[in-house]
């Protein structure tokens, strides 16, 4: 379980154009903000 202040794990996901993207590729450019949307219903 992550706690406030813990570094995010280096995950790999598919982008909108089906390219594989690693979170670490964004860290190299600067700060990263992660937003998690929840679905209700």
Secondary structure, DSSP 8 states (H G I E B T S, - for coil): ---TT------EEE-TTS-EEEHHHHHTTS-----------
